Amino acid sequence: MSWHKAMAAAALLLLGACAQQAGTQGAAPAGGFQPRQLEIANLSQGYNRTFEQSFTEAPFAKGAMSVVATENGELQTYDLVPCQGGAAICAGSLTGPAVRLVRTPDWSVVQGLYGRTFWLSHGGDGYLERNGQLVPLTWEAQITGTGDGSLPSLETPYRHG
């Protein structure tokens, strides 16, 4: 058998193996995992949280925040202010109505101010909930230009600004 005939026979065998493999797309490879599990976009949720929390700002980390959302076609703004020594979030100022801040692994939740629930995530976004309807929101610390920046930070007893 010549070298060329041996290569042709090997190529035919490989093509046959590929055709067999194509017929078993749902089966797990010998390693016990699907190829889609190796994709970079399919990272574990814990890793995504760690990455996001390492490189983006946490809600209230720099103190008072301004929140902007569109409700019924109109732009609405809300001021959320850490108060009572960081134990609560107040509406509008340090003396406004206060509610407790609830932190989960993915959200900082402020429920009850302005008749709404604010679902705030790292990085300046989240959702505003009213009457069971969710609308996207954006938030920014007031120290970065959305207010006077004179209110205390939730994370430290020192003034910022």
C-alpha positions in Angstrom: 0.0 0.0 0.0 1.4 3.4 -1.0 1.7 6.3 1.3 -1.1 8.2 -0.5 -3.5 5.3 -0.3 -2.8 5.0 3.5 -3.5 8.7 4.0 -6.7 8.5 2.0 -7.9 5.5 4.1 -7.1 7.3 7.3 -9.0 10.4 6.1 -12.0 8.2 5.3 -11.9 6.7 8.8 -11.7 10.2 10.4 -14.7 11.4 8.3 -16.6 8.3 9.4 -15.9 9.1 13.0 -17.0 12.7 12.6 -20.3 11.5 11.0 -20.9 9.2 14.0 -20.1 12.0 16.5 -22.5 14.4 14.7 -25.3 11.9 15.2 -24.8 11.9 19.1 -24.9 15.6 19.8 -26.8 15.3 23.1 -24.4 12.8 24.6 -21.8 13.9 27.1 -18.1 13.6 26.1 -16.0 11.1 27.9 -14.9 13.9 30.4 -18.5 14.2 31.7 -19.3 17.7 30.6 -20.9 19.5 27.6 -18.7 21.8 25.5 -21.0 24.7 26.2 -19.9 24.5 29.9 -16.4 25.6 28.7 -17.6 28.8 27.1 -16.3 32.0 28.8 -19.8 33.5 28.8 -21.2 30.6 30.9 -19.3 31.5 34.1 -20.7 30.6 37.5 -22.9 33.1 39.2 -20.5 33.3 42.1 -17.7 34.3 39.8 -19.9 36.9 38.1 -20.8 38.4 41.4 -17.1 38.6 42.5 -16.1 40.2 39.3 -18.9 42.7 39.4 -18.4 43.6 43.0 -14.7 44.0 42.4 -14.9 46.4 39.5 -18.1 48.4 40.0 -19.5 50.7 42.7 -21.9 49.3 45.3 -25.2 51.1 46.0 -24.7 53.7 48.8 -20.9 53.1 49.0 -20.4 56.9 48.5 -23.4 58.0 50.4 -26.7 59.5 49.1 -27.8 58.5 45.6 -30.0 59.9 42.9 -32.2 57.4 41.1 -33.7 58.0 37.6 -36.4 55.9 36.0 -39.1 56.3 33.4 -42.6 55.6 34.6 -45.6 56.0 32.3 -43.5 57.7 29.7 -42.2 60.4 32.1 -38.8 60.8 33.7 -38.9 60.5 37.5 -36.1 61.2 40.0 -35.7 60.0 43.6 -33.1 60.8 46.3 -32.2 57.9 48.5 -30.1 59.0 51.6 -28.4 56.7 54.1 -29.6 57.8 57.6 -29.8 56.7 61.2 -26.1 55.8 61.3 -26.4 53.7 58.1 -29.2 51.5 59.6 -31.8 52.9 57.3 -32.4 54.7 54.0 -34.4 57.9 54.0 -36.4 59.6 51.2 -35.0 63.0 50.1 -32.9 63.9 53.2 -31.6 62.7 56.6 -35.0 63.6 58.1 -37.2 62.1 55.5 -39.3 58.9 55.9 -37.0 55.9 56.6 -37.0 52.2 55.7 -34.5 49.4 56.2 -32.0 48.5 53.5 -31.9 44.8 52.7 -28.8 43.4 51.0 -28.8 40.1 49.1 -25.9 38.7 47.1 -27.1 40.5 43.9 -29.3 43.4 45.1 -29.6 46.2 47.6 -33.4 46.5 48.2 -35.1 49.6 49.4 -38.8 48.9 49.9 -41.5 51.4 50.7 -40.0 54.8 49.9 -42.0 56.9 47.5 -44.5 54.0 47.3 -42.0 51.9 45.4 -39.4 49.2 45.8 -35.9 50.0 44.4 -33.8 47.0 43.3 -30.3 48.4 43.1 -27.4 46.4 41.7 -23.7 47.1 41.5 -22.6 49.4 38.8 -25.4 52.0 38.7 -28.4 50.1 37.5 -31.4 48.1 38.7 -35.2 48.1 38.7 -38.0 50.1 40.1 -41.1 48.2 41.1 -44.5 49.7 41.6 -47.8 47.8 41.6 -46.0 44.7 40.4 -44.5 46.4 37.3 -40.7 46.6 36.9 -39.0 49.3 35.0 -35.2 49.8 34.5 -33.5 52.5 36.6 -30.1 54.1 36.8 -28.5 55.4 39.9 -25.5 57.6 40.7 -23.9 58.7 43.9 -24.6 62.4 44.6 -20.9 63.1 45.3 -20.2 62.5 41.6 -22.3 65.4 40.5 -25.9 64.6 41.2 -26.3 66.5 44.4 -24.4 68.5 47.0 -22.4 65.5 48.3 -22.6 66.6 51.9 -24.4 63.6 53.2 -22.6 60.7 55.1 -21.5 57.6 53.4 -23.1 54.3 54.4 -19.7 52.5 54.5 -17.7 55.0 56.6 -18.3 57.4 59.4 -16.3 60.1 57.7 -17.7 62.9 55.4 -17.0 62.5 51.7 -16.4 65.2 49.2 
